[in-house]
């Protein structure tokens, strides 16, 4: 068997494999012709969707899947950005649980929640009771 070994043949095979480069999926996508944006033809959202259109977003098992996203009504649950950033997680969970905030709801339910939490947000005493750390910081600043 050792007598059949020819080092020149293996060297040729190795160099041919090295020279042949497989293009990655990313490079193929980047080389693909992209549509140009013309504001007279379509909106920017449609152009953006077309530009970043994917064949699939995830693979579950062997099945490629594309997720459909929906538009939702913005809901701040009666909290300002400052309150959300300064309060502790426990206090925010007392105001509204994360499970309630991220669940899939109809537009009518969303509108009802917006109305409910905007009404609750107007009750400053309740906000002070629940969001304690936010109002303690304000009191500390007033004392100084």
BELJOJO-V664490 format. One record per residue. N is the residue number from 1. RES is the residue in three letters. SS is DSSP state (hx for helix, st for strand, lp for the rest). BURIAL is # if it has 16 or more other C-alpha atoms within 10 Angstrom, else .. Layout:
BEGIN
((N,RES,SS,BURIAL) (N,RES,SS,BURIAL))
END
This chain:
BEGIN
((1,UNK,lp,.) (2,UNK,hx,.) (3,UNK,hx,.) (4,UNK,hx,.) (5,UNK,lp,.) (6,UNK,lp,.) (7,UNK,hx,.) (8,UNK,hx,.) (9,UNK,hx,.) (10,UNK,hx,.) (11,UNK,hx,.) (12,UNK,hx,.) (13,UNK,hx,.) (14,UNK,hx,.) (15,UNK,hx,.) (16,UNK,hx,.) (17,UNK,hx,.) (18,UNK,hx,.) (19,UNK,hx,.) (20,UNK,lp,.) (21,UNK,lp,.) (22,UNK,lp,.) (23,UNK,lp,.) (24,UNK,lp,.) (25,UNK,hx,.) (26,UNK,hx,.) (27,UNK,hx,.) (28,UNK,hx,.) (29,UNK,hx,.) (30,UNK,hx,.) (31,UNK,hx,.) (32,UNK,lp,.) (33,UNK,lp,.) (34,UNK,lp,.) (35,UNK,lp,.) (36,UNK,lp,.) (37,UNK,lp,.) (38,UNK,lp,.) (39,UNK,lp,.) (40,UNK,lp,.) (41,UNK,lp,.) (42,UNK,lp,.) (43,UNK,lp,.) (44,UNK,hx,.) (45,UNK,hx,.) (46,UNK,hx,.) (47,UNK,hx,#) (48,UNK,hx,.) (49,UNK,hx,.) (50,UNK,hx,.) (51,UNK,hx,.) (52,UNK,lp,.) (53,UNK,lp,.) (54,UNK,lp,.) (55,UNK,lp,.) (56,UNK,lp,.) (57,UNK,lp,.) (58,UNK,st,.) (59,UNK,st,.) (60,UNK,st,.) (61,UNK,lp,.) (62,UNK,lp,.) (63,UNK,st,.) (64,UNK,st,.) (65,UNK,st,.) (66,UNK,lp,.) (67,UNK,lp,.) (68,UNK,lp,.) (69,UNK,lp,.) (70,UNK,lp,.) (71,UNK,lp,.) (72,UNK,lp,.) (73,UNK,lp,.) (74,UNK,lp,.) (75,UNK,lp,.) (76,UNK,lp,.) (77,UNK,lp,#) (78,UNK,lp,#) (79,UNK,lp,#) (80,UNK,lp,.) (81,UNK,hx,.) (82,UNK,hx,.) (83,UNK,hx,#) (84,UNK,hx,.) (85,UNK,hx,.) (86,UNK,hx,.) (87,UNK,lp,#) (88,UNK,lp,.) (89,UNK,hx,.) (90,UNK,hx,.) (91,UNK,hx,#) (92,UNK,hx,#) (93,UNK,hx,.) (94,UNK,hx,.) (95,UNK,hx,#) (96,UNK,lp,.) (97,UNK,lp,.) (98,UNK,hx,.) (99,UNK,hx,.) (100,UNK,hx,.) (101,UNK,hx,.) (102,UNK,hx,.) (103,UNK,lp,.) (104,UNK,lp,.) (105,UNK,lp,.) (106,UNK,lp,.) (107,UNK,hx,.) (108,UNK,hx,.) (109,UNK,hx,.) (110,UNK,hx,#) (111,UNK,hx,.) (112,UNK,hx,.) (113,UNK,hx,#) (114,UNK,hx,#) (115,UNK,hx,.) (116,UNK,hx,.) (117,UNK,hx,#) (118,UNK,hx,#) (119,UNK,hx,.) (120,UNK,hx,#) (121,UNK,hx,#) (122,UNK,lp,.) (123,UNK,lp,.) (124,UNK,hx,.) (125,UNK,hx,.) (126,UNK,hx,.) (127,UNK,hx,#) (128,UNK,hx,.) (129,UNK,hx,.) (130,UNK,hx,#) (131,UNK,lp,#) (132,UNK,hx,.) (133,UNK,hx,#) (134,UNK,hx,#) (135,UNK,hx,#) (136,UNK,hx,.) (137,UNK,hx,.) (138,UNK,hx,.) (139,UNK,hx,.) (140,UNK,hx,.) (141,UNK,hx,.) (142,UNK,hx,.) (143,UNK,hx,.) (144,UNK,lp,.))
END
